[in-house]
Amino acid sequence: MGKQTTEMLKGVLEGVVLAILSGSPAYGYEITGWLREWGFSDIAEGTVYALLVRIEQRGLVDVEKVPSEKGPPRKVFTLNAQGREYLEEFWKTWSFLTERLEQLREGGN
């Protein structure tokens, strides 16, 4: 990924992670793996974990500690009702922005 892609992704990563969690609960390493599978290979685990802490503090996810076969319990994140509302607003904003950017690319009309 180039620097421009990385910078743009920072602005939408929260929505991307919430979209992942809308499909099924997951823990940080799973989310990072999914992002890498989809080509976001430059995203550091630390970035994802910091984001998960922020969305937990904002009340967008519920967290459950689940025993792990390797090491300490894992924090599994589940999108809650408040998170679903936030994600819905994210998609509305995304649609608005992409429509306007397409208009600009096509000549501004």
C-alpha positions as CSV (number, residue, x, y, z in Angstrom):
1,M,0.0,0.0,0.0
2,G,1.2,3.5,-0.8
3,K,1.3,6.3,1.7
4,Q,-1.8,8.0,0.2
5,T,-3.8,4.8,0.6
6,T,-2.6,4.3,4.2
7,E,-3.6,7.9,5.0
8,M,-7.0,7.6,3.4
9,L,-7.6,4.3,5.1
10,K,-7.0,5.8,8.6
11,G,-10.0,7.9,8.1
12,V,-12.3,5.0,7.4
13,L,-10.7,2.2,9.3
14,E,-13.2,2.5,12.2
15,G,-16.1,2.0,9.8
16,V,-14.3,-1.0,8.1
17,V,-13.8,-2.7,11.5
18,L,-17.4,-2.1,12.5
19,A,-18.5,-3.6,9.2
20,I,-16.4,-6.6,9.9
21,L,-18.0,-7.0,13.3
22,S,-21.5,-6.6,11.8
23,G,-20.9,-10.0,10.2
24,S,-19.8,-11.8,13.3
25,P,-18.0,-11.3,16.6
26,A,-14.2,-11.3,16.4
27,Y,-11.1,-10.7,18.4
28,G,-8.3,-8.3,17.4
29,Y,-6.0,-10.8,15.7
30,E,-8.9,-12.2,13.6
31,I,-9.8,-8.7,12.4
32,T,-6.2,-7.9,11.5
33,G,-6.0,-11.2,9.6
34,W,-9.2,-10.4,7.7
35,L,-7.9,-7.0,6.8
36,R,-4.6,-8.5,5.5
37,E,-6.6,-11.1,3.4
38,W,-8.4,-8.2,1.8
39,G,-5.1,-6.5,0.8
40,F,-4.6,-4.1,3.7
41,S,-1.3,-5.7,4.5
42,D,0.3,-2.5,6.0
43,I,-2.1,-2.2,8.9
44,A,-0.3,-3.0,12.1
45,E,-1.9,-5.0,14.8
46,G,-1.3,-2.2,17.2
47,T,-3.4,0.1,15.0
48,V,-6.3,-2.3,15.1
49,Y,-6.0,-2.9,18.9
50,A,-6.0,0.9,19.6
51,L,-9.0,1.3,17.4
52,L,-10.8,-1.5,19.3
53,V,-10.1,0.2,22.6
54,R,-11.6,3.4,21.2
55,I,-14.8,1.8,19.9
56,E,-15.2,-0.1,23.2
57,Q,-14.8,3.2,25.2
58,R,-17.4,4.8,22.9
59,G,-19.9,2.0,23.6
60,L,-20.1,0.8,20.0
61,V,-19.2,-2.8,20.9
62,D,-19.8,-5.4,23.6
63,V,-16.8,-7.3,24.8
64,E,-16.6,-10.8,26.2
65,K,-13.4,-12.5,27.5
66,V,-13.2,-15.9,26.0
67,P,-10.7,-18.5,27.2
68,S,-7.8,-19.2,24.8
69,E,-5.9,-22.4,24.3
70,K,-2.8,-20.3,23.9
71,G,-2.2,-17.6,26.6
72,P,-4.6,-15.3,28.3
73,P,-8.3,-15.0,27.5
74,R,-9.2,-13.2,24.2
75,K,-11.4,-10.2,24.1
76,V,-14.1,-10.9,21.6
77,F,-15.9,-7.8,20.2
78,T,-19.5,-7.9,19.1
79,L,-21.3,-5.0,17.4
80,N,-24.1,-3.7,19.6
81,A,-27.2,-1.6,18.8
82,Q,-25.3,1.7,19.2
83,G,-22.6,0.4,17.0
84,R,-25.1,-0.7,14.3
85,E,-26.6,2.8,14.3
86,Y,-23.1,4.3,14.0
87,L,-22.3,1.9,11.2
88,E,-25.5,2.8,9.4
89,E,-24.5,6.5,9.6
90,F,-21.0,5.6,8.4
91,W,-22.5,4.0,5.2
92,K,-24.7,7.0,4.6
93,T,-21.7,9.3,4.8
94,W,-19.6,6.9,2.7
95,S,-22.3,7.0,0.0
96,F,-22.5,10.8,0.1
97,L,-18.8,11.2,-0.3
98,T,-18.3,8.6,-3.0
99,E,-21.2,10.1,-5.1
100,R,-19.6,13.6,-4.8
101,L,-16.1,12.3,-5.6
102,E,-17.5,10.5,-8.7
103,Q,-19.1,13.8,-9.8
104,L,-15.8,15.6,-9.4
105,R,-13.9,12.9,-11.3
106,E,-16.4,13.1,-14.1
107,G,-16.0,16.8,-14.5
108,G,-17.7,18.4,-11.6
109,N,-21.4,18.0,-12.6
